[in-house]
Amino acid sequence: MIELYTWSTPNGRKVSIALEELDLEYTVHPVNIGAGDQQQPDFLKISPNGRIPAIVDTGAGRSLMESGAILLYLAETHDRFLGDDRWQTIEWLMLQMGGVGPMLGQAHHFLKFNPGISPYAESRYMNEAARLYGVLDRRLAETEYLSGSYSIADMATWPWISRFEWQGIDWVNYPHLEDWYRRIARRGAVQRGYHVPGYVNDIPLPP
């Protein structure tokens, strides 16, 4: 049994999607980051960095924080979704962790939540979002999924792309990424995992 501590964010959705894809039993513990639940002492014992998601694997007696570490743990423990080449999967997972997530998160901060405060920052992060979309699109022109077959690299990246409306993206420039995005959005496990810990909105689709 997995105890999942999460909220409705791209990082949180990575792990709920993976748990659904793996068809594992799990219990959801909502951590309302808007209310500061992530700084409560009980949660900090599980996630010392005070960030969601985090899990407790009660069978193994192990807790884990950081979404990338959790995805690797789940994939390796159950020997699934490591792609056609394990190191290639890790490579694209690390791109999400070090590039796609942080840079698109900054785009959200300046373009969605603080527009007009810093035109320089808006331009910088909108351009970086477009650059990263280009990297992903070129990769997906060569292969159906980021590491060949569907893997945790796709599960990590897709939730961040699902907030494309916050990122100033024109989909006409990224046809291969759009095809990948729509295919993943049709997966039943993705649809279930997207709505954990609860429904916020329908899965956004490109126009």
C-alpha positions in Angstrom: 0.0 0.0 0.0 1.2 3.5 -0.9 0.3 6.5 1.1 0.4 9.5 -1.4 0.7 13.0 -0.1 -0.2 15.4 -2.9 -2.0 18.4 -4.4 -3.3 19.3 -7.8 -0.1 20.5 -9.4 2.0 19.2 -12.3 4.5 17.6 -9.8 1.7 16.0 -7.8 0.0 14.6 -10.9 3.2 12.9 -12.1 3.0 10.4 -9.2 -0.7 9.9 -9.2 -0.6 9.1 -12.9 2.3 6.7 -12.3 0.4 4.9 -9.5 -2.7 4.6 -11.8 -0.5 3.3 -14.7 1.0 0.7 -12.4 -2.4 -0.2 -11.0 -1.2 0.1 -7.4 -3.4 0.5 -4.4 -2.8 3.9 -2.8 -4.4 6.2 -0.3 -4.5 9.9 -1.0 -3.7 12.5 1.6 -4.4 16.0 0.2 -1.7 18.6 1.2 -3.3 22.0 0.6 -0.2 24.0 -0.4 -2.3 27.2 -0.5 -3.1 26.8 3.1 0.5 25.9 4.1 -0.1 22.3 4.9 3.3 21.4 3.4 5.0 23.2 6.4 3.2 21.1 9.0 5.5 19.1 11.2 3.9 15.7 10.4 4.4 16.3 6.6 8.0 17.6 7.1 8.9 14.3 8.7 8.0 12.7 5.3 9.2 15.5 3.0 11.9 17.5 4.7 11.9 20.0 1.8 8.3 20.8 2.5 7.2 20.1 -1.1 4.6 17.7 -2.6 4.5 15.0 -3.7 5.7 12.5 -1.2 4.9 8.8 -0.6 5.2 6.3 2.2 5.5 2.7 1.0 4.1 1.0 4.1 5.1 -2.5 2.9 8.7 -1.5 2.5 8.8 0.9 5.4 10.2 3.6 3.2 9.2 7.2 2.7 10.3 9.3 -0.3 10.1 12.9 -1.4 10.9 14.5 -4.8 8.8 13.4 -7.7 11.6 12.2 -9.9 13.0 10.0 -7.1 9.5 8.6 -6.5 8.9 7.8 -10.2 12.3 6.0 -10.4 11.5 4.1 -7.2 8.1 3.0 -8.5 9.3 2.1 -11.9 12.3 0.1 -10.6 10.4 -1.6 -7.8 7.8 -2.9 -10.2 10.1 -3.2 -13.3 7.8 -1.2 -15.6 7.8 2.1 -17.5 11.6 2.4 -17.7 11.3 2.8 -21.5 13.3 1.1 -24.2 16.6 2.2 -22.7 16.8 2.9 -19.0 19.5 5.5 -19.2 17.7 7.3 -22.0 14.6 7.3 -19.8 16.6 8.8 -17.0 18.1 11.4 -19.4 14.7 12.7 -20.4 13.4 12.5 -16.9 16.3 14.7 -15.8 15.5 17.2 -18.5 12.0 17.5 -17.0 13.4 17.8 -13.5 16.1 20.3 -14.3 14.6 22.2 -17.2 11.0 21.7 -18.2 9.6 21.9 -14.6 11.6 24.8 -13.2 11.5 26.9 -16.4 7.8 26.4 -17.1 7.2 27.1 -13.4 8.9 30.4 -13.8 6.7 31.1 -16.8 3.7 30.4 -14.7 4.9 32.8 -12.0 5.5 35.7 -14.3 3.0 35.2 -17.2 0.0 33.8 -15.2 0.3 35.1 -11.7 2.3 38.3 -11.9 1.8 39.8 -15.4 3.2 43.3 -15.9 5.7 43.2 -13.0 8.7 42.4 -15.1 8.6 42.5 -18.9 12.2 41.1 -19.0 11.2 38.1 -16.9 8.1 37.5 -18.9 10.1 37.6 -22.2 12.9 35.4 -20.8 10.6 32.6 -19.5 8.2 32.7 -22.4 11.2 32.3 -24.8 12.6 29.5 -22.6 9.3 27.7 -22.6 9.2 27.9 -26.4 12.8 26.6 -26.6 12.0 23.6 -24.4 8.8 22.9 -26.4 11.1 22.9 -29.5 13.5 20.4 -27.9 10.6 18.1 -27.0 9.0 18.5 -30.5 12.2 17.6 -32.3 12.6 14.5 -30.1 9.1 13.4 -30.7 9.5 13.8 -34.5 11.9 10.8 -34.1 10.1 8.6 -31.7 6.6 8.0 -30.4 7.6 8.6 -26.7 10.5 10.4 -25.1 12.5 7.2 -24.5 11.0 5.1 -27.2 8.2 3.4 -25.4 5.9 5.0 -22.9 7.8 5.6 -19.6 8.1 7.7 -16.5 9.8 10.4 -18.6 6.5 10.9 -20.3 4.6 10.8 -17.1 6.9 13.4 -15.6 6.7 15.8 -18.6 3.1 15.6 -19.6 1.6 17.3 -16.6 3.8 20.3 -17.1 2.7 20.6 -20.8 -0.9 20.3 -19.6 -0.6 23.9 -18.4 0.3 25.2 -21.9 -2.4 27.9 -21.5 -0.2 29.5 -18.8 3.0 29.4 -21.0 2.2 31.6 -24.0 2.6 28.7 -26.4 1.4 28.6 -30.0 0.7 24.9 -30.8 1.1 25.4 -34.5 4.9 25.3 -34.0 4.9 21.9 -32.2 2.9 19.3 -34.1 4.8 16.3 -32.9 4.5 17.4 -29.3 0.8 18.0 -29.7 0.3 14.5 -31.1 2.1 13.1 -28.1 0.2 15.2 -25.7 -3.2 14.2 -27.1 -2.3 10.5 -27.1 -1.3 10.6 -23.5 -4.3 12.6 -22.5 -6.5 9.8 -23.9 -5.0 7.2 -21.5 -7.5 6.1 -18.8 -4.8 6.0 -16.1 -3.7 9.6 -17.0 -7.3 10.8 -16.8 -7.7 9.2 -13.4 -4.4 10.4 -12.1 -5.0 14.0 -13.3 -7.9 14.3 -11.0 -6.1 13.4 -7.8 -6.6 14.5 -5.1 -9.8 15.9 -6.6 -11.4 17.4 -9.7 -10.2 21.0 -10.5 -10.8 21.2 -14.3 -11.1 19.0 -17.4 -7.8 18.1 -19.0 -6.9 21.0 -21.2 -6.6 20.2 -24.9 -4.9 22.3 -27.6 -7.4 24.3 -29.7 
